[in-house]
Amino acid sequence: MNLKTHVLAIDQGTTGSTALVFDRDGKVAGRGYSEFTQHFPQTGWVEHDANEIWEVSLRVIEIALADAGIAPEALAAIGITNQRETVVIWDRETSEPVHRAIVWQDRRTARQCDELKEAGHDALIQEKTGLVTDPYFSGTKVQWLLQTHPEILARARKGELAFGTMDTWLIWKLSGGKVHATDYTNASRTLLYNIHELAWDDELLTLFDVPYELLPEVRPSSTVFGETDAGVFFGASVPIAGNAGDQHAALFGQACFEKGMVKNTYGTGSFLLMHTGGDAVPNSSGLLTTVAWGIEGAPVEYALEGSVFISGAAIQWLRDGLGIIESAAETEAMARSLDGNDDVYFVPALAGLGAPHWDPYARGLIIGLTRGTTQAHLVRAALEAICYQSRDVMRAMTEESGIPLKELRADGGAVANGFLMQHQADILQVPIKVPTVSETTALGAAYLAGLAVEFWTSKQEISERWQARETYVPQSSAEHVNDLYAKWLSAVQRAEGWIDR
């Protein structure tokens, strides 16, 4: 009798960590969630405490297992998905971080990126990594840590320290410090990894002055990385068998296995990925070429990505920064209370602008205010901005790939907002499909882990399990939404380049 009945997914996000237990049908059997502290030591800087993230992750795992009513021994495997470009460096002997984790949203390395571009390195970086030279990615964050703290650099060169994104940190902690590894997807976001040769790139390591001794081993996204240390993981040794950055995991969880299929995850940011098969499609319009995933024994697959830094985080800012809402759940009714946006637009460049603009010097802008403007207008403008930013990316994506958009598979917490989903269908003028399991990021990590231990047999089996819970079809005319979008682009132009270089 097979006692391995479930797979655990750890979804280590930007503002909180979630643990989900999935059964063999891909349904959620148990759940645990907790936020953790956001640190803002200076304007534009964002940091996390890696130890706190580890403690929170363990806690939510315990909650999820209890919620599912299973023992750790019933787990066939563990999959990890994570906020991607966030950087942490720790002591290999003590497992203590030497500095707070620098978060993907952090903009402290904007000037470093300017210097790289001015020195003519941008083309080399894009050719090898598929990325643009921007503070978003891990490379300049590591460079900053090493340059700003010479003692860290010295210890790194001696091999005393380990670097990783948050997946690597969790694998290290879960395995009791036995496994220092990442997967193709997370490595492909560092500015240090050659996505064509699937190797850390010596030329890039020299450019960023990052010692090879710091780096984790890079493995497929679906493979057995190692086992949990029983002393750490509630007395059980469970295979850690899946690992992918959050957006790659969501693409997998949405069963976007065919070339041209697109998903958008609406979380802290919004991230559109188009599956491009075995082709690493070159980009020239502000998109990213990235590894979609790697399955052991199969060729690596690629994707085009457009990253929007602030989407759900704008709603969080309305709640925590302005205090005009108490919860995100209020926003749908507030937006629907208006017949239109009354020309009020919000460009949420609170951490600069991502694809396709890539302007770290842009800042947030609210325009169109009158004496008649209310809290509802600001809420509606924030929701609409999520949709306009997605159209920015989708427009570039279809032009770059030559593949027209037929439908969009949507996931993330914001898909519960019917106003947002309908407006997105209108703005893109294509159907938006929301799956029965909205936690597709965690589901993708679970599927990758389950495939590695044969809990599930194939991508075909996974594809057959995917079902749409809701479909939103366009209800506004193309002419009307084009007028709205034109005003959005006008607002974006006013927000760009606000901060002096």
N, C-alpha and C positions, 0 to 999 in steps of 0.2 A: 504494500500500500504506500503510495506517495504522500508523505506528510507535508511536503512543500506546497502550500496552497496559495501563497500570495507573494507579491513583489512590493518592496518598499521603494518609494521615490522621495528623495530629499530635494526640494526646490528652494535653493538658497538665493533669495531675492535681494533687492536693493534696500527695501525698508523692513523686511521681515523674512522669516524662514517658515516654510510649510513642509510638513511630512504627510504623505498620502500613501495609504495601503490599497493596492489594487488586487482584485481577484482575477481569475483566469479569463473572465469575460471583459476585462478592461474597465470594470466598474469600481467606483470608490467604495471601499469597505470601512475605512477609518481615516481620520483627519486630525492634524494638530497644527496650530499656527501661533506665532508670536512675533511681534515687532521687536526691533532692537534700536539702540541709540544711534542717532545721526549726529556727527560732530562737524561743526563749521568753524574751524580755528581762525580763518580769515575769509574775506570776501572772495567767493569763487572757489574756495577749498572745501572739499567734502571728504570725511574720513570715517572709518568704522573700526571698532575694536574686534580684532579677529578672535580673541578668546571669548568675548561675549557671544559672537556668532556661533562658535562651537558649542558653548553652553546652551544657547537657545535651541540649536539644532538637536542636541541630545534630548532636551526637554520635550520638544514637539514630536520627536520620534516616539518617545515613551507614551505621550498622549494619544498618538495615532494608533499605536499597537493596542492600547487599552480600549480605544474607541472601536477598533475592529474585533476586539475580543480574541486576539491570537497572541501566542508566545513568539519571541524572536526566532525560535527554532523552526517556526512554520514558514519563514521567509526563504524563498528559492534564491533571491538575489536582491541587491540594492542598486538602484540607479541614482545618479547625482546630476542635477542641472543647476546652473548658477548664473548670477550676475557675472558678466564675462571679464571685462577689462580691469576690474578691481585688483590691485596688487598688494601682496603681503610678502614680507621676508622674515624668516624666523631662524632661530638657532637649531641646528640639527641635533645637538645633544640634549638640550633642555626643552625643545619645542616651544620656546617662548618667542613671540614676535619681537623684532628689534625696533619696530615703529608701528604706529597705527596703519591699517590698510588704507591706501589711497584709492578712492572710489572712481569708477568710470566717469562720473559726472564732473569730476574735479578739473579745473581749468588752470591750475598753477603753471603748467608747462607750455602755455600758449606762446611765450616768447621763444622757448627752445624750438618749437615747431617752425616759427618764423625763420629762425636762424638756419635750420635745416633746408628750408625752401630757398632761402636767399643764397645758400651755398650750392644749390643745384642738385640736392639729393632726392628731391621729391619723386622724380621719374624712376629712379632706381628702387626706391621703397615701394612704389606702386607696382612696378613690374614684378618684383619678387613676392610681395605680400598680398597684392590685390587691394590694399588699403590706401587711404590718403594720409598725409602727414598732419595729424590732429591730436590735441591733448587727450581726446577720448580713449586712445589706445594705450596699451600697457608700457610700450617701450620707453617713452619719455618719462613716465612715472618712475620706472626703475632707474633710469639715468639720473633723474633728479635726486632720488634717495641716495644713490652712490656718490654723486658729486657733492651733495650738501652735507653728507656725513662720511668723511674720509675713513673713519673707523669701521663703518659698515663695508665700504669698498675693500679695505685691507683684509677684513675677515672673510669677505666673499671670495677673494682671490686665494685664500688659504683653504677653501672648501669647507669652512665652518658653518656657512649659512645656506639656506634653501629659499628659492623664490617660487612663487606660484600665484595663480589666480585662485579664486575661492574654492573651486573644485579640488585643486591640488592640496589645498590646506585641509579640506574635509577628508580626502583620501588618506593623507598623512595621519590625521588624528584618529580616524576610524581604524586604521591598520596598526595603531600603536607605534607610529613612526617607522614602520617597515617599508612603506611604499611611497616613493616620491615620483609621481607621474601625473600627466595630464593627457588629454586626447587631442586629435587633429583640430577639432573645432576651436577649442580654447587657445591652442598654440597659434592658430591662424589669426588671432586677434591681437597679437603682441607687438607687431612691427619687427619681430626678430626671426620669424619662421617663414621659410620658402614654401609656399603652398603648391608649387609645381614639383619640387624635388622631395617634398614632405620631410624636411630636415631643418634644424636650426641652421641659420645662415651665417657663415664666418664673417662675410663682409659686413652684414648688418650688426653682428655682435661687436665688431671693431668700431663701426660708426657710432654706436651707442655706448661703447666702452662697458659692455656687460660681460663679466667673466662666465665662461662656459660652465664652471664649477657650480654656479648658482642654479642651473636649469634642470627642470624635471625631464624624465623620459617621456617621449610622446608615443602614444599607443592609439589603436582604433577606438572609436566611440562605443562599440559593442564588442567587449572582450573582458575576460576576467583579469582585473587589475591586481587582485589579492583578496584576502579575507579580513573580516573585522577581527580585532583583538577581543577575545572573550572577556578580558578584564575591563575593557572599555564599553563593549556593546552588550550589556545586560546578560553576560554569561554565554553568549552565542557567537559562533564563528560562521559568518554569512558571506558568500561571495560578493565583492564589489565588482559589478559586471557591466555597468553602463555609465557613461559620462559624456555629457555634451553641454555646451553653452546654451543658455535658456532659449534663444531664438531658433537654434538648430534643433533642439529637442522639440520645440513647438511645431516646427515644420514636419518633423518625423511623426509626432503625435497626431497631426492633422492628416496623416497619410498622403502627403503631397509627394508621391513617389514618381510621378510622371513629369517630364520636361514641360515647363510652362505653367505648372500649378503654383498658386500663390497663397500665402497666408499672411495675416496681420495680427500681431499680438498687441493688445491694448493693456499695457501695464503702467509702470512709472513713466516709461517712454512708449513709443509705438515703433514696431519693427516689422517691416515688410520683407519677406523673402520669397524669391522666385526660384524654383528648382530648375537647374540648367543641365542636369545629367552629368555625364563625364567631362563636360566642357567647362573650363574655367574661363568664362566669357570676359574678355577685356572690357574695361569701363572707362568712359571719358566724360561722364556727365554727373559726377559727384556720387555715384553709387559705389558699393564695395563688392569686390569679387572675393568670395569666402568659401571655405570647405563646408559643405552641408552636413556631412557625417562620413564616418568610415566604419564599415562592418568587417570584422576579421574574416579574411579569406576572399573578400570582394573588392573591386576597384573603388577608390574614393570618389564621392559624388560632390558636386559643387552647387553654389547658389549665387544669385545676385541679391544684395541687401541694401535697403535704405533705412537709416536709423534716425528716428525722431527722438530727441533727448527728453522733451517734456510733453507729456500728454496727461496721463492720470496724475502726475505730480502737480499739474496746474490745479486740479481739483483739490488735491491735498493742501496746496498753498491757499486756495480760497477758504479752506477750513481752518488751517493752523496759522496762516500768516495774516489773513484779513478778518477771519472770524465771521464771515457772512453766511456760512452753512455749518451745521453740526455734523453732518455725515454726507457721504457721496450719494447715498440713496435719495436724498432730497432733490438732487439736481434735475432729474427727469421731469418731475412735475413743475419745477420752477421754469425750465426751458419751454415746456409746453404751454405755460400760462401766457406766453407772448405769441402774437400772430406772425412775427418775423423778428429779425435781429435789429431793425431800426438803424442799420448801418454802424452798429457797434462791433468792433473787431478787437480781438486780443491775440497778439503775437507772443506766445509764451517762451520767449528766448531767455529763460531764467538761467540757463547754463550755456548760452550761445545757441547757434543754430546748427543742426546736423544736416543730413542729406536733404536735398542736393545742394544746399547753400554752403555748408561748412564754413561758418563765420563765428569763430570763438569770441569776436568782439561785438556781436549783436547782443542786445538786451531786450527784456520784455517791454511790450508796448500795448497800451489800451487806448484806442482812438475812436472818435465818433461820439464822445460823451456830450450830453446836453442836460438841462435841468430835468428832463423827463426820464433820464437814465436811472434804472433801479438795480437792486441786487440781482434780479432775475436776468437782466441784460448781461451782467458780467458772467453769470453762470452759463447762460446760453452761448456767449462768445467763447468761453473756455471749451465747451463741448464742441462747438463748430470748428474751433481751431484744430482740434484733434483730427477732424475729417479733412480740413484743407491741407494740413501737413501731409496726410497720407496721400492726397491727390498729387502734391508736389513730387513725392517719391514715385508714385505709380506712373506718372507722366514720363519721368526719366527712365523708368524701368522698361516700359513698353518701347520707347524709342531706342534704347540700348540693345535690347534683346531681339527686337523685331517681332515679338510675340504679343498679339493683342490680348487684353485681359477679358476673360469670359466670365469668371466668378471670383469672389474673394472668400476664403475661409477665415473666419474671425474667431479669436479666442482671447483669454485674459479676463480680468475682473470686470472691465467696463462693458463687456457684451451684455451684461444684465440691464443696461440702460437702453431702452427701446428707442428713445429719441435719438441717441447717438448712432445706433445702428441704422435707423431709417435715413438719417441725414447723410450717413456715409454712403449708403446705396444711391441716394440722390446725387451726391457730389461726384461719385465715380461712374454713375450710370450703368452699373452692373449689379447683379444679385449678390447679396451678402449672406453667407451660410454660417450659422452658428451650430457647432456640434452638440450632441447630447451630453458629452463630457467636456465641460468648458475648461477644465484644468489640463489642457493639452500639453503644456510644457512638462509638467510632472509625468503625464501619461507617456510622452515621448521618451523620457528618461527610463521609465519602467519598461517600456517596450524594448529599448536598446539592451537593458540588463537582462530581460527575459529571453531575448533571442540568443544571447551569449551562453545561457545555460539550458537552452532548448525548452524553456517554459512555454514559449510560443515558437512556432515552427518556421514562419516565413513572413516577409513583408506582405505577401498576398493575403495571408490570414488576417493580418492587422488591417489591411485595406478594406476587407470585407466587413470588419467590425465598425468602421466609421459610418456614422449616421448624422444627418442634420436634424437638430431640434427645432430650429426656426430658420426661415428664409425671408429676407427683406428684399423687395424688388423696388426699383426706382418709381417714385410717384410724382416727381417734379420734372419739368421739361429741361432739356439740355440748355436751351437759351437762358432760362432763369438761373440755373446753377452756374453757368459760365459767367453771368453778370456778378454773382456772389463771389466767385473765385477770382475774378479780375480785381475786385476791391481788396480781397485778401492779399493778392500779390502786391498791390499798392501799399498796403500796410507793412508788409514784410520789407519792402524797400526802405521804408522810414526807420525800421528797427535795426537794419544792418549797419555795422561799423560804428556803433554808438560809443564804445569805449576806445580811447586812444591806444594805439599799439605801443 
